[in-house]
């Protein structure tokens, strides 16, 4: 039987599987699944198991900062302590950018789901390049790698 | 586990986290018999209307043999925002001496 934690991780695993399957689709769709997977991993850790996680969105950066001293995750990443801390620190900016993609938070800012307005111009996510979050960038690859590890070990 | 042992584990967890987060100003221990619960006060976290705690399993390699929960708050949120259900009240917390722990790091 699923707990709130395992259910969030299971759904994150499914989000990652969809992300892997849509590499030929526009970047907004890929970012949408990365954002959802990352948020669900963080929310999984908001529950000790049975209790429902609080309904909040700003969890990704908090989660990254909270897990910096965790040697279970450190070992899962096969890193030394200092290396792991530097690694997690290197994920913070990207984590923040991914967190900012949630449309409910920024109604008129770039997000991967809903059109927004910019200088009297309505923009569809599918037409927006999301240059700061290109999937080929090392920082994005690192974050995705970390999310995969969190899902795999849980 | 008895309170003294849990307090020692709480200090060890605080020490582990202080190494990774030099900006931690204060650490509060919320006593519980089965889980080490820490609230860390930092100047640069996102404001929240509740204590948002992340739960981790036992971390034997890190010297934390019991589950743990870590929350990050702003200085002006201490004692004001609600804590998770089942946690002791703010007035029943113990402050971990960050300076002493930091020296031991």
gemmi code that builds the backbone of each chain (N, CA, C; Angstrom):
import gemmi

chains = {
    "A": [
        ("UNK", (0.840, -1.198, 0.000), (0.000, 0.000, 0.000), (0.879, 1.254, 0.000)),
        ("UNK", (0.488, 2.224, -0.801), (1.292, 3.441, -0.902), (1.117, 4.340, 0.321)),
        ("UNK", (2.193, 4.999, 0.711), (2.087, 6.090, 1.679), (2.132, 7.385, 0.868)),
        ("UNK", (1.934, 8.503, 1.524), (2.036, 9.782, 0.809), (3.433, 9.927, 0.205)),
        ("UNK", (4.440, 9.475, 0.971), (5.811, 9.606, 0.465), (6.041, 8.732, -0.766)),
        ("UNK", (5.704, 7.445, -0.653), (5.974, 6.546, -1.787), (5.121, 6.925, -3.005)),
        ("UNK", (3.918, 7.427, -2.755), (3.062, 7.821, -3.885), (3.660, 9.018, -4.627)),
        ("UNK", (4.213, 9.976, -3.881), (4.846, 11.126, -4.543), (6.075, 10.671, -5.346)),
        ("UNK", (6.841, 9.762, -4.766), (8.037, 9.282, -5.469), (7.659, 8.475, -6.715)),
        ("UNK", (6.602, 7.706, -6.586), (6.139, 6.910, -7.726), (5.711, 7.841, -8.870)),
        ("UNK", (5.009, 8.903, -8.509), (4.550, 9.844, -9.526), (5.735, 10.607, -10.129)),
        ("UNK", (6.721, 10.925, -9.285), (7.929, 11.592, -9.795), (8.651, 10.680, -10.792)),
        ("UNK", (8.684, 9.394, -10.460), (9.319, 8.428, -11.372), (8.590, 8.424, -12.713)),
        ("UNK", (7.284, 8.494, -12.653), (6.489, 8.517, -13.889), (6.722, 9.818, -14.661)),
        ("UNK", (6.816, 10.942, -13.935), (7.113, 12.227, -14.600), (8.453, 12.144, -15.342)),
        ("UNK", (9.439, 11.523, -14.696), (10.759, 11.391, -15.331), (10.680, 10.496, -16.572)),
        ("UNK", (9.865, 9.465, -16.472), (9.714, 8.563, -17.625), (9.094, 9.316, -18.809)),
        ("UNK", (8.128, 10.174, -18.510), (7.528, 10.972, -19.594), (8.572, 11.940, -20.146)),
        ("UNK", (9.311, 12.586, -19.240), (10.387, 13.493, -19.679), (11.336, 12.770, -20.649)),
        ("UNK", (11.721, 11.566, -20.300), (12.641, 10.808, -21.154), (12.025, 10.479, -22.515)),
        ("UNK", (10.709, 10.355, -22.515), (10.032, 9.937, -23.750), (9.707, 11.093, -24.693)),
        ("UNK", (9.893, 12.325, -24.227), (9.469, 13.465, -25.067), (10.648, 14.364, -25.447)),
        ("UNK", (11.802, 13.766, -25.618), (12.985, 14.577, -25.913), (12.889, 15.313, -27.251)),
        ("UNK", (11.970, 14.890, -28.103), (11.800, 15.574, -29.401), (10.706, 16.646, -29.346)),
        ("UNK", (10.158, 16.878, -28.177), (9.086, 17.861, -28.018), (9.663, 19.213, -27.583)),
        ("UNK", (8.864, 20.302, -27.676), (9.366, 21.626, -27.271), (9.885, 21.627, -25.827)),
        ("UNK", (10.841, 22.512, -25.582), (11.474, 22.528, -24.259), (10.475, 22.818, -23.141)),
        ("UNK", (9.406, 23.574, -23.430), (8.443, 23.877, -22.365), (7.831, 22.586, -21.823)),
        ("UNK", (7.556, 21.643, -22.701), (6.963, 20.383, -22.231), (7.962, 19.589, -21.389)),
        ("UNK", (9.199, 19.599, -21.830), (10.217, 18.873, -21.062), (10.429, 19.517, -19.692)),
        ("UNK", (10.468, 20.856, -19.684), (10.647, 21.560, -18.401), (9.466, 21.323, -17.466)),
        ("UNK", (8.293, 21.245, -18.056), (7.106, 20.989, -17.239), (7.266, 19.682, -16.463)),
        ("UNK", (7.737, 18.655, -17.124), (7.883, 17.362, -16.447), (9.049, 17.363, -15.460)),
        ("UNK", (10.098, 18.090, -15.787), (11.210, 18.197, -14.825), (10.752, 18.951, -13.582)),
        ("UNK", (10.003, 20.033, -13.802), (9.495, 20.803, -12.654), (8.596, 19.930, -11.777)),
        ("UNK", (7.718, 19.169, -12.416), (6.793, 18.338, -11.640), (7.531, 17.236, -10.890)),
        ("UNK", (8.504, 16.615, -11.558), (9.253, 15.538, -10.897), (10.044, 16.082, -9.713)),
        ("UNK", (10.694, 17.233, -9.912), (11.520, 17.813, -8.849), (10.653, 18.204, -7.652)),
        ("UNK", (9.524, 18.827, -7.944), (8.622, 19.232, -6.858), (8.081, 18.009, -6.107)),
        ("UNK", (7.777, 16.957, -6.829), (7.218, 15.774, -6.151), (8.268, 15.075, -5.292)),
        ("UNK", (9.515, 15.077, -5.747), (10.570, 14.501, -4.910), (10.683, 15.297, -3.603)),
        ("UNK", (10.705, 16.631, -3.732), (10.801, 17.465, -2.529), (9.589, 17.244, -1.629)),
        ("UNK", (8.421, 17.162, -2.220), (7.208, 16.961, -1.414), (7.181, 15.577, -0.767)),
        ("UNK", (7.772, 14.606, -1.435), (7.835, 13.271, -0.829), (8.553, 13.348, 0.517)),
        ("UNK", (9.594, 14.161, 0.561), (10.371, 14.295, 1.792), (9.667, 15.186, 2.825)),
        ("UNK", (8.580, 15.826, 2.429), (7.787, 16.589, 3.404), (6.931, 15.663, 4.245)),
        ("UNK", (6.842, 14.421, 3.832), (6.042, 13.465, 4.596), (6.952, 12.393, 5.174)),
        ("UNK", (6.729, 12.069, 6.435), (7.494, 10.974, 7.035), (6.946, 9.639, 6.536)),
        ("UNK", (5.840, 9.666, 5.855), (5.262, 8.437, 5.321), (3.762, 8.518, 5.235)),
        ("UNK", (3.123, 8.553, 6.367), (1.666, 8.446, 6.389), (0.934, 9.775, 6.260)),
        ("UNK", (1.550, 10.824, 6.768), (0.784, 12.080, 6.773), (0.910, 12.811, 5.437)),
        ("UNK", (-0.151, 13.505, 5.088), (-0.193, 14.216, 3.810), (0.748, 15.426, 3.869)),
        ("UNK", (1.580, 15.633, 2.839), (2.470, 16.809, 2.853), (1.661, 18.102, 2.771)),
        ("UNK", (2.164, 19.191, 3.350), (1.444, 20.458, 3.229), (1.349, 20.902, 1.766)),
        ("UNK", (0.285, 21.620, 1.454), (0.040, 22.056, 0.068), (0.805, 23.350, -0.206)),
        ("UNK", (2.073, 23.219, -0.489), (2.888, 24.389, -0.802), (3.728, 24.089, -2.047)),
        ("UNK", (4.172, 25.160, -2.700), (4.955, 24.972, -3.925), (6.440, 25.272, -3.734)),
        ("UNK", (6.760, 26.188, -2.821), (8.162, 26.596, -2.686), (8.960, 25.571, -1.881)),
        ("UNK", (9.146, 24.420, -2.431), (9.780, 23.355, -1.653), (11.130, 22.912, -2.206)),
        ("UNK", (11.413, 23.239, -3.454), (12.603, 22.650, -4.091), (13.896, 23.169, -3.447)),
        ("UNK", (14.025, 24.486, -3.351), (15.251, 25.043, -2.779), (15.370, 24.678, -1.294)),
        ("UNK", (14.259, 24.728, -0.602), (14.280, 24.320, 0.811), (14.777, 22.885, 0.952)),
        ("UNK", (14.267, 22.017, 0.091), (14.665, 20.611, 0.159), (16.165, 20.459, -0.099)),
        ("UNK", (16.648, 21.145, -1.124), (18.072, 21.033, -1.453), (18.936, 21.491, -0.279)),
        ("UNK", (18.533, 22.590, 0.345), (19.327, 23.099, 1.473), (19.230, 22.173, 2.680)),
        ("UNK", (18.056, 21.581, 2.864), (17.861, 20.712, 4.030), (18.652, 19.408, 3.904)),
        ("UNK", (18.947, 18.984, 2.684), (19.592, 17.674, 2.532), (21.107, 17.757, 2.370)),
        ("UNK", (21.659, 18.954, 2.462), (23.105, 19.092, 2.252), (23.958, 18.276, 3.220)),
        ("UNK", (23.481, 18.125, 4.438), (24.284, 17.398, 5.448), (23.918, 15.933, 5.540)),
        ("UNK", (23.101, 15.438, 4.611), (22.602, 14.069, 4.723), (23.555, 13.087, 4.044)),
        ("UNK", (24.184, 12.245, 4.838), (25.188, 11.366, 4.234), (24.563, 10.172, 3.515)),
        ("UNK", (23.293, 9.893, 3.776), (22.614, 8.836, 3.008), (22.525, 9.260, 1.534)),
        ("UNK", (22.066, 10.490, 1.327), (22.008, 11.005, -0.045), (23.418, 11.195, -0.613)),
        ("UNK", (24.313, 11.635, 0.262), (25.710, 11.825, -0.164), (26.292, 10.511, -0.694)),
        ("UNK", (26.068, 9.432, 0.051), (26.590, 8.131, -0.375), (25.898, 7.648, -1.650)),
        ("UNK", (24.610, 7.953, -1.749), (23.887, 7.551, -2.965), (24.484, 8.241, -4.189)),
        ("UNK", (25.002, 9.452, -3.965), (25.643, 10.190, -5.071), (27.110, 9.785, -5.241)),
        ("UNK", (27.550, 8.900, -4.378), (28.942, 8.394, -4.384), (29.951, 9.542, -4.354)),
        ("UNK", (29.742, 10.413, -3.373), (30.633, 11.567, -3.221), (31.173, 11.631, -1.810)),
        ("UNK", (32.266, 12.336, -1.678), (32.771, 12.665, -0.352), (31.927, 13.805, 0.202)),
        ("UNK", (32.050, 14.026, 1.514), (31.186, 15.001, 2.168), (31.278, 16.398, 1.547)),
        ("UNK", (32.499, 16.906, 1.423), (32.666, 18.263, 0.875), (32.212, 18.347, -0.574)),
        ("UNK", (32.481, 17.262, -1.275), (32.086, 17.205, -2.690), (30.562, 17.274, -2.815)),
        ("UNK", (29.885, 16.538, -1.933), (28.419, 16.517, -1.978), (27.850, 17.895, -1.643)),
        ("UNK", (28.433, 18.539, -0.665), (27.927, 19.864, -0.281), (28.098, 20.863, -1.426)),
        ("UNK", (29.239, 20.790, -2.054), (29.477, 21.687, -3.190), (28.522, 21.353, -4.340)),
        ("UNK", (28.296, 20.080, -4.506), (27.383, 19.613, -5.566), (25.975, 20.149, -5.324)),
        ("UNK", (25.468, 19.976, -4.100), (24.107, 20.448, -3.790), (24.043, 21.972, -3.914)),
        ("UNK", (25.094, 22.631, -3.458), (25.129, 24.098, -3.582), (25.024, 24.506, -5.053)),
        ("UNK", (25.671, 23.741, -5.898), (25.658, 24.067, -7.330), (24.268, 23.874, -7.953)),
        ("UNK", (23.381, 23.180, -7.230), (22.035, 22.940, -7.760), (21.049, 24.032, -7.366)),
        ("UNK", (21.443, 24.887, -6.421), (20.465, 25.816, -5.840), (19.880, 26.803, -6.853)),
        ("UNK", (20.738, 27.401, -7.668), (20.239, 28.394, -8.626), (19.274, 27.753, -9.618)),
        ("UNK", (19.650, 26.598, -10.129), (18.771, 25.911, -11.074), (17.482, 25.478, -10.377)),
        ("UNK", (17.632, 25.008, -9.132), (16.447, 24.619, -8.364), (15.492, 25.788, -8.206)),
        ("UNK", (16.043, 26.959, -7.974), (15.217, 28.159, -7.814), (14.513, 28.496, -9.137)),
        ("UNK", (15.248, 28.374, -10.221), (14.648, 28.663, -11.535), (13.542, 27.667, -11.870)),
        ("UNK", (13.747, 26.427, -11.507), (12.713, 25.409, -11.744), (11.498, 25.701, -10.865)),
        ("UNK", (11.764, 26.099, -9.640), (10.670, 26.434, -8.719), (9.841, 27.604, -9.262)),
        ("UNK", (10.511, 28.549, -9.893), (9.823, 29.727, -10.435), (8.967, 29.405, -11.662)),
        ("UNK", (9.075, 28.203, -12.162), (8.272, 27.837, -13.337), (6.817, 27.559, -12.996)),
        ("UNK", (6.525, 27.396, -11.708), (5.142, 27.078, -11.323), (4.231, 28.230, -11.741)),
        ("UNK", (3.242, 27.990, -12.607), (2.430, 29.082, -13.143), (1.594, 29.820, -12.103)),
        ("UNK", (1.146, 29.131, -11.083), (0.304, 29.783, -10.078), (1.078, 30.879, -9.353)),
        ("UNK", (2.388, 30.708, -9.317), (3.223, 31.651, -8.578), (3.454, 32.933, -9.386)),
        ("UNK", (3.690, 32.785, -10.663), (3.995, 33.941, -11.508), (3.055, 33.950, -12.704)),
        ("UNK", (1.932, 34.554, -12.528), (0.895, 34.490, -13.555), (1.388, 35.076, -14.876)),
        ("UNK", (2.082, 36.202, -14.822), (2.531, 36.834, -16.058), (4.046, 36.738, -16.237)),
        ("UNK", (4.569, 35.580, -15.967), (5.996, 35.341, -16.199), (6.139, 34.020, -16.940)),
        ("UNK", (7.270, 33.830, -17.587), (7.438, 32.586, -18.336), (7.206, 31.346, -17.467)),
        ("UNK", (6.424, 30.454, -18.001), (6.174, 29.173, -17.340), (5.878, 28.153, -18.437)),
        ("UNK", (6.057, 26.887, -18.163), (5.927, 25.905, -19.244), (4.506, 25.476, -19.563)),
        ("UNK", (3.509, 25.981, -18.810), (2.152, 25.463, -18.989), (1.175, 26.414, -19.676)),
        ("UNK", (1.114, 27.662, -19.184), (0.057, 28.565, -19.636), (0.625, 29.820, -20.309)),
        ("UNK", (-0.089, 30.353, -21.309), (0.360, 31.608, -21.927), (0.410, 32.741, -20.910)),
        ("UNK", (1.283, 33.695, -21.165), (1.385, 34.869, -20.308), (1.512, 36.097, -21.193)),
        ("UNK", (1.377, 37.259, -20.576), (1.432, 38.498, -21.339), (2.722, 39.243, -21.006)),
        ("UNK", (3.349, 39.768, -22.084), (4.600, 40.501, -21.902), (4.558, 41.701, -22.852)),
        ("UNK", (4.509, 42.911, -22.311), (4.434, 44.121, -23.152), (3.331, 44.029, -24.207)),
        ("UNK", (2.141, 43.794, -23.787), (0.965, 43.706, -24.667), (1.018, 42.544, -25.650)),
        ("UNK", (1.952, 41.671, -25.447), (2.062, 40.534, -26.359), (1.794, 39.253, -25.563)),
        ("UNK", (0.916, 38.434, -26.096), (0.612, 37.168, -25.421), (1.557, 36.094, -25.966)),
        ("UNK", (2.182, 35.401, -25.045), (3.190, 34.413, -25.457), (2.760, 33.014, -25.031)),
        ("UNK", (2.840, 32.091, -25.963), (2.572, 30.684, -25.639), (3.882, 30.038, -25.192)),
        ("UNK", (3.861, 29.239, -24.165), (5.104, 28.597, -23.703), (5.845, 27.864, -24.819)),
        ("UNK", (5.092, 27.304, -25.735), (5.713, 26.511, -26.796), (6.590, 27.379, -27.715)),
        ("UNK", (6.344, 28.702, -27.701), (7.141, 29.612, -28.535), (8.309, 30.245, -27.780)),
        ("UNK", (8.408, 29.969, -26.504), (9.417, 30.640, -25.669), (10.673, 29.756, -25.547)),
        ("UNK", (11.864, 30.362, -25.658), (13.071, 29.524, -25.706), (13.609, 29.047, -24.339)),
        ("UNK", (13.194, 29.672, -23.249), (13.700, 29.299, -21.911), (15.229, 29.155, -21.924)),
        ("UNK", (15.892, 30.221, -22.357), (17.346, 30.141, -22.576), (18.138, 29.832, -21.290)),
        ("UNK", (17.601, 30.251, -20.140), (18.338, 30.002, -18.897), (18.197, 28.555, -18.415)),
        ("UNK", (17.322, 27.829, -19.055), (17.069, 26.455, -18.595), (17.214, 25.446, -19.719)),
        ("UNK", (18.183, 25.672, -20.569), (18.400, 24.721, -21.654), (18.847, 23.375, -21.081)),
        ("UNK", (18.255, 22.324, -21.588), (18.513, 20.997, -21.023), (19.926, 20.503, -21.297)),
        ("UNK", (20.593, 21.144, -22.235), (21.958, 20.729, -22.539), (22.975, 21.348, -21.587)),
        ("UNK", (22.526, 22.285, -20.754), (23.454, 22.931, -19.815), (23.810, 21.964, -18.689)),
        ("UNK", (25.055, 22.057, -18.250), (25.532, 21.161, -17.197), (24.689, 21.282, -15.934)),
        ("UNK", (24.313, 22.521, -15.594), (23.567, 22.717, -14.352), (22.216, 22.004, -14.391)),
        ("UNK", (21.602, 21.975, -15.560), (20.328, 21.267, -15.672), (20.552, 19.756, -15.588)),
        ("UNK", (21.603, 19.307, -16.262), (21.912, 17.871, -16.226), (22.160, 17.424, -14.785)),
        ("UNK", (22.818, 18.283, -14.023), (23.098, 17.950, -12.619), (21.814, 17.818, -11.809)),
        ("UNK", (20.927, 18.771, -11.993), (19.686, 18.730, -11.220), (18.867, 17.488, -11.586)),
        ("UNK", (18.780, 17.211, -12.869), (18.005, 16.042, -13.304), (18.640, 14.760, -12.752)),
        ("UNK", (19.949, 14.727, -12.772), (20.669, 13.571, -12.224), (20.337, 13.391, -10.742)),
        ("UNK", (20.327, 14.496, -9.998), (20.053, 14.414, -8.566), (18.620, 13.945, -8.309)),
        ("UNK", (17.688, 14.453, -9.087), (16.283, 14.033, -8.931), (16.174, 12.532, -9.206)),
        ("UNK", (16.860, 12.070, -10.237), (16.828, 10.628, -10.555), (17.384, 9.804, -9.393)),
        ("UNK", (18.455, 10.288, -8.791), (19.045, 9.542, -7.671), (18.071, 9.498, -6.489)),
        ("UNK", (17.462, 10.635, -6.185), (16.510, 10.687, -5.068), (15.358, 9.706, -5.289)),
        ("UNK", (14.913, 9.604, -6.521), (13.818, 8.687, -6.830), (14.313, 7.240, -6.747)),
        ("UNK", (15.504, 7.007, -7.234), (16.025, 5.636, -7.304), (16.286, 5.033, -5.928)),
        ("UNK", (16.743, 5.833, -4.996), (17.122, 5.268, -3.692), (15.941, 5.148, -2.740)),
        ("UNK", (14.846, 5.759, -3.098), (13.744, 5.806, -2.128), (12.846, 4.575, -2.238)),
    ],
    "B": [
        ("UNK", (13.766, 5.981, 22.363), (15.093, 6.356, 22.849), (14.947, 7.484, 23.880)),
        ("UNK", (15.840, 7.481, 24.901), (15.652, 8.499, 25.944), (16.116, 9.878, 25.461)),
        ("UNK", (15.661, 10.869, 26.205), (15.833, 12.257, 25.784), (17.296, 12.670, 25.640)),
        ("UNK", (18.144, 12.203, 26.571), (19.560, 12.585, 26.504), (20.227, 12.053, 25.229)),
        ("UNK", (19.889, 10.801, 24.898), (20.474, 10.223, 23.675), (19.967, 10.971, 22.440)),
        ("UNK", (18.680, 11.286, 22.460), (18.120, 12.019, 21.316), (18.752, 13.410, 21.205)),
        ("UNK", (19.024, 14.012, 22.345), (19.669, 15.345, 22.324), (21.060, 15.246, 21.684)),
        ("UNK", (21.801, 14.195, 22.043), (23.134, 14.002, 21.459), (23.053, 13.816, 19.943)),
        ("UNK", (22.059, 13.041, 19.530), (21.884, 12.825, 18.088), (21.497, 14.143, 17.409)),
        ("UNK", (20.659, 14.908, 18.094), (20.248, 16.212, 17.547), (21.470, 17.115, 17.357)),
        ("UNK", (22.382, 17.087, 18.319), (23.603, 17.907, 18.200), (24.457, 17.430, 17.023)),
        ("UNK", (24.510, 16.114, 16.866), (25.309, 15.577, 15.751), (24.702, 15.996, 14.407)),
        ("UNK", (23.391, 15.949, 14.335), (22.720, 16.364, 13.098), (22.939, 17.858, 12.847)),
        ("UNK", (22.857, 18.636, 13.920), (23.109, 20.079, 13.791), (24.535, 20.317, 13.288)),
        ("UNK", (25.468, 19.545, 13.818), (26.870, 19.674, 13.400), (27.007, 19.351, 11.906)),
        ("UNK", (26.386, 18.270, 11.482), (26.448, 17.899, 10.064), (25.894, 19.029, 9.187)),
        ("UNK", (24.808, 19.629, 9.645), (24.163, 20.658, 8.828), (24.920, 21.980, 8.866)),
        ("UNK", (25.532, 22.287, 9.996), (26.310, 23.524, 10.093), (27.499, 23.503, 9.138)),
        ("UNK", (28.036, 22.311, 8.932), (29.160, 22.207, 7.988), (28.715, 22.574, 6.572)),
        ("UNK", (27.458, 22.221, 6.250), (26.974, 22.484, 4.898), (26.300, 23.838, 4.747)),
        ("UNK", (25.898, 24.442, 5.854), (25.161, 25.716, 5.814), (25.789, 26.688, 6.805)),
        ("UNK", (26.855, 27.364, 6.430), (27.531, 28.261, 7.377), (26.676, 29.442, 7.830)),
        ("UNK", (25.582, 29.715, 7.122), (24.743, 30.868, 7.475), (23.704, 30.568, 8.551)),
        ("UNK", (23.662, 29.334, 9.022), (22.689, 29.003, 10.070), (23.002, 29.818, 11.327)),
        ("UNK", (22.001, 30.571, 11.786), (22.196, 31.454, 12.946), (21.816, 30.775, 14.252)),
        ("UNK", (20.892, 29.850, 14.162), (20.340, 29.259, 15.374), (19.732, 27.905, 15.019)),
        ("UNK", (19.837, 26.960, 15.958), (19.206, 25.659, 15.731), (18.347, 25.322, 16.940)),
        ("UNK", (17.092, 25.022, 16.672), (16.173, 24.639, 17.748), (15.853, 23.158, 17.629)),
        ("UNK", (15.934, 22.475, 18.762), (15.595, 21.061, 18.800), (14.180, 20.902, 19.355)),
        ("UNK", (13.335, 20.248, 18.596), (11.967, 19.951, 19.041), (11.962, 18.495, 19.515)),
        ("UNK", (12.052, 18.268, 20.815), (12.197, 16.886, 21.307), (11.049, 15.970, 20.880)),
        ("UNK", (11.441, 14.753, 20.559), (10.485, 13.690, 20.212), (11.206, 12.382, 20.473)),
        ("UNK", (10.472, 11.356, 20.837), (11.144, 10.123, 21.251), (11.671, 9.269, 20.099)),
        ("UNK", (11.125, 9.442, 18.895), (11.549, 8.569, 17.794), (12.209, 9.286, 16.617)),
        ("UNK", (12.080, 10.589, 16.567), (12.573, 11.341, 15.405), (13.318, 12.578, 15.897)),
        ("UNK", (14.474, 12.841, 15.322), (15.200, 14.078, 15.660), (14.630, 15.201, 14.814)),
        ("UNK", (14.135, 16.248, 15.482), (13.466, 17.333, 14.772), (14.190, 18.645, 15.017)),
        ("UNK", (14.722, 19.206, 13.956), (15.460, 20.463, 14.075), (14.817, 21.549, 13.228)),
        ("UNK", (14.792, 22.747, 13.788), (14.428, 23.925, 13.003), (15.663, 24.818, 12.960)),
        ("UNK", (16.115, 25.097, 11.760), (17.326, 25.900, 11.578), (16.930, 27.309, 11.116)),
        ("UNK", (17.495, 28.300, 11.786), (17.147, 29.693, 11.491), (18.211, 30.289, 10.581)),
        ("UNK", (17.771, 30.749, 9.418), (18.685, 31.324, 8.426), (18.138, 32.658, 7.938)),
        ("UNK", (19.011, 33.551, 7.479), (18.528, 34.853, 7.031), (17.987, 34.861, 5.609)),
        ("UNK", (18.170, 33.783, 4.873), (17.870, 33.845, 3.439), (17.050, 32.657, 2.949)),
        ("UNK", (15.996, 32.352, 3.668), (15.086, 31.329, 3.155), (13.767, 31.993, 2.742)),
        ("UNK", (12.986, 31.276, 1.964), (11.709, 31.816, 1.501), (10.751, 31.905, 2.693)),
        ("UNK", (10.084, 33.052, 2.853), (9.137, 33.166, 3.973), (8.048, 32.091, 3.881)),
        ("UNK", (7.568, 31.690, 5.033), (6.533, 30.663, 5.045), (5.532, 30.955, 6.156)),
        ("UNK", (4.301, 30.502, 5.962), (3.298, 30.709, 7.005), (3.177, 29.489, 7.905)),
        ("UNK", (4.087, 28.528, 7.724), (4.116, 27.348, 8.592), (5.532, 26.768, 8.575)),
        ("UNK", (5.850, 25.978, 9.581), (7.148, 25.303, 9.595), (7.071, 24.141, 8.605)),
        ("UNK", (7.924, 24.198, 7.595), (7.931, 23.175, 6.538), (9.098, 22.225, 6.804)),
        ("UNK", (8.792, 21.022, 7.236), (9.846, 20.079, 7.630), (10.030, 18.975, 6.596)),
        ("UNK", (11.291, 18.683, 6.285), (11.613, 17.570, 5.393), (12.048, 16.382, 6.249)),
        ("UNK", (11.524, 15.211, 5.919), (11.785, 14.015, 6.727), (12.783, 13.103, 6.004)),
        ("UNK", (13.771, 12.677, 6.756), (14.784, 11.778, 6.202), (14.837, 10.500, 7.035)),
        ("UNK", (15.214, 9.419, 6.385), (15.341, 8.155, 7.103), (16.603, 8.156, 7.948)),
        ("UNK", (16.818, 7.086, 8.724), (18.059, 6.989, 9.508), (19.281, 7.128, 8.595)),
        ("UNK", (20.294, 7.784, 9.124), (21.497, 8.073, 8.347), (22.684, 7.539, 9.149)),
        ("UNK", (22.861, 6.236, 9.099), (23.863, 5.589, 9.961), (25.271, 6.097, 9.679)),
        ("UNK", (25.575, 6.298, 8.407), (26.916, 6.780, 8.064), (27.175, 8.160, 8.644)),
        ("UNK", (26.117, 8.937, 8.795), (26.262, 10.284, 9.348), (26.097, 10.329, 10.854)),
        ("UNK", (25.955, 9.154, 11.480), (25.814, 9.100, 12.933), (24.413, 9.442, 13.408)),
        ("UNK", (23.438, 9.307, 12.519), (22.049, 9.603, 12.879), (21.242, 8.309, 12.731)),
        ("UNK", (21.150, 7.531, 13.798), (20.535, 6.200, 13.693), (19.013, 6.202, 13.722)),
        ("UNK", (18.420, 7.375, 13.820), (16.949, 7.470, 13.868), (16.474, 8.390, 12.731)),
        ("UNK", (15.199, 8.345, 12.395), (14.703, 9.289, 11.381), (14.888, 10.731, 11.845)),
        ("UNK", (14.954, 11.641, 10.892), (15.141, 13.047, 11.257), (14.213, 13.930, 10.430)),
        ("UNK", (13.975, 15.116, 10.952), (13.165, 16.105, 10.222), (13.860, 17.450, 10.363)),
        ("UNK", (13.990, 18.145, 9.244), (14.707, 19.430, 9.235), (13.833, 20.486, 8.576)),
        ("UNK", (13.713, 21.621, 9.237), (12.971, 22.745, 8.665), (13.849, 23.983, 8.701)),
        ("UNK", (13.667, 24.864, 7.718), (14.433, 26.107, 7.643), (13.462, 27.273, 7.774)),
        ("UNK", (13.767, 28.201, 8.664), (12.869, 29.357, 8.837), (13.679, 30.649, 8.889)),
        ("UNK", (12.965, 31.764, 8.760), (13.575, 33.086, 8.912), (13.591, 33.472, 10.387)),
        ("UNK", (14.520, 34.353, 10.779), (14.590, 34.735, 12.200), (13.263, 35.250, 12.763)),
        ("UNK", (12.539, 36.056, 11.973), (11.304, 36.622, 12.543), (10.122, 35.653, 12.507)),
        ("UNK", (10.352, 34.448, 12.048), (9.271, 33.444, 12.068), (9.324, 32.595, 13.329)),
        ("UNK", (10.452, 32.649, 14.002), (10.624, 31.815, 15.202), (9.560, 32.130, 16.251)),
        ("UNK", (8.898, 31.105, 16.711), (7.887, 31.274, 17.754), (6.560, 31.802, 17.265)),
        ("UNK", (6.466, 32.111, 15.969), (5.240, 32.734, 15.461), (4.444, 31.833, 14.525)),
        ("UNK", (5.136, 31.134, 13.645), (4.385, 30.323, 12.675), (4.084, 28.946, 13.270)),
        ("UNK", (2.977, 28.326, 12.824), (2.609, 27.032, 13.394), (3.599, 25.920, 13.043)),
        ("UNK", (3.805, 25.031, 13.987), (4.694, 23.891, 13.755), (3.846, 22.718, 13.254)),
        ("UNK", (4.483, 21.708, 12.646), (3.698, 20.564, 12.148), (2.946, 19.864, 13.284)),
        ("UNK", (1.861, 19.231, 12.908), (1.065, 18.504, 13.890), (1.926, 17.440, 14.583)),
        ("UNK", (1.801, 17.334, 15.877), (2.547, 16.332, 16.626), (3.892, 16.822, 17.151)),
        ("UNK", (4.303, 18.024, 16.748), (5.541, 18.588, 17.251), (5.259, 19.329, 18.556)),
        ("UNK", (6.273, 19.398, 19.431), (6.095, 20.159, 20.668), (5.970, 21.640, 20.321)),
        ("UNK", (5.458, 22.394, 21.264), (5.283, 23.827, 21.062), (6.645, 24.531, 21.089)),
        ("UNK", (6.695, 25.728, 20.519), (7.935, 26.511, 20.489), (8.550, 26.628, 21.885)),
        ("UNK", (7.711, 26.814, 22.889), (8.232, 27.060, 24.247), (8.887, 25.808, 24.837)),
        ("UNK", (8.635, 24.661, 24.255), (9.214, 23.421, 24.775), (10.446, 22.968, 23.988)),
        ("UNK", (10.970, 23.852, 23.155), (12.152, 23.492, 22.371), (13.426, 23.768, 23.167)),
        ("UNK", (14.508, 23.201, 22.704), (15.820, 23.492, 23.294), (16.709, 24.055, 22.187)),
        ("UNK", (17.410, 25.122, 22.516), (18.337, 25.683, 21.526), (19.659, 24.926, 21.581)),
        ("UNK", (20.153, 24.572, 20.434), (21.466, 23.921, 20.368), (22.508, 25.015, 20.206)),
        ("UNK", (23.528, 24.949, 21.017), (24.547, 26.001, 21.031), (25.358, 25.929, 19.732)),
        ("UNK", (24.973, 26.777, 18.800), (25.592, 26.746, 17.475), (27.087, 27.059, 17.544)),
        ("UNK", (27.443, 28.010, 18.388), (28.867, 28.387, 18.477), (29.710, 27.213, 18.955)),
        ("UNK", (29.198, 26.522, 19.983), (29.957, 25.382, 20.511), (30.036, 24.265, 19.479)),
        ("UNK", (28.899, 23.994, 18.854), (28.881, 22.920, 17.841), (29.802, 23.288, 16.684)),
        ("UNK", (29.752, 24.585, 16.296), (30.571, 25.022, 15.169), (32.062, 24.866, 15.475)),
        ("UNK", (32.427, 25.144, 16.729), (33.837, 24.994, 17.109), (34.289, 23.554, 17.009)),
        ("UNK", (33.338, 22.663, 17.283), (33.666, 21.235, 17.252), (33.722, 20.694, 15.821)),
        ("UNK", (33.222, 21.501, 14.871), (33.213, 21.047, 13.470), (34.624, 20.981, 12.919)),
    ],
}
model = gemmi.Model(1)
for chain_id, residues in chains.items():
    chain = gemmi.Chain(chain_id)
    for i, (resn, *xyz) in enumerate(residues, 1):
        res = gemmi.Residue()
        res.name, res.seqid = resn, gemmi.SeqId(i, " ")
        for name, pos in zip(("N", "CA", "C"), xyz):
            atom = gemmi.Atom()
            atom.name, atom.element = name, gemmi.Element(name[0])
            atom.pos, atom.b_iso = gemmi.Position(*pos), 0.0
            res.add_atom(atom)
        chain.add_residue(res)
    model.add_chain(chain)
structure = gemmi.Structure()
structure.add_model(model)
structure.setup_entities()
